[in-house]
Amino acid sequence: MTFSAAQPEADRSGSAGQFDPRILSLISELENLKIVYRRSYVIDQSRKENSAEHSWQLALTLLIFHRTFAPEIDIDRA
């Protein structure tokens, strides 16, 4: 499932006031990232990092630093 930034806003969110069922599908896919383990370990070396943790940290880092290091990035599309 994908949401394309090229789609008009109405197509991405459904009709005004209606819940888009694709959101539940997206949440389910994101939940699956918790069981995908990466090769790298967490800082204390106690276990391998999962893809959900990695994705969360990457997204948070982008939100914090995009204006300073890459203001040309459209944060709504990143």
N, C-alpha and C positions, 0 to 999 in steps of 0.2 A: 504494500500500500504506500502510495506517495501523495504528498500534497505539493503541487507545483506552485512556485511563486508567480509563474507566468499566468496562472488562472486568475480570472477576475475574482474579487473578494466574495461576491455572492456565490460563486461556484465552490469556493473552499469552505464556506461556513454554512451552507444551506440557506433556506429561506429565513427571513428575520423571525426570531423567536422559536425556531425549531432546532432540535438537537440533531447534529450530524452523526449518524451511527459509525462512521469511519473513525471517529475519535476513539471509540472503545477498541476498535481493531488496532489502532496505533498504540494505545496504552498496553494492550496485550503483547504486541511485538516488543515494546520497550521492556516489559517485564521479563521477556525471554533473554534479554541481555545479561541478566543476573546469573545465568547458568553457562555463559560463554566465558571461559577463563583464558586470559592472555599469558604470554610467556614471562612477562615482568612480574616482580614481586612488589608488595606494598612496602612502605618505607621501613618497617621493622623486620622485614624478611620473613614474617610468620606464615604467609600464604601468598598465593598468586592473586593478582588483581583480576576482577571480572570486568567485562566490557561495559556494564552499566556504570560502575565506578569511574572507569576511564572516560566514558562519554560525558558524565556529569562534570568531572573536573575540567575537561576540555571546553565544554560549553560555558562554565562559570569563568574560566580564564579568559575566554573570548569576550564575555560581557564586561569584565573588569578592565581589560587592557585595550580593547579595540580603538577607543578614541585616541589613546596615546601613541600606539605603535602602528595602527592601520586604519586611520579614519575613513579611508576610501571604501572599506568593507561595509556593505549594506547589511546591518545586523538583522534586519527582518528576513533576509534571504540566506544568511549564513548557516 
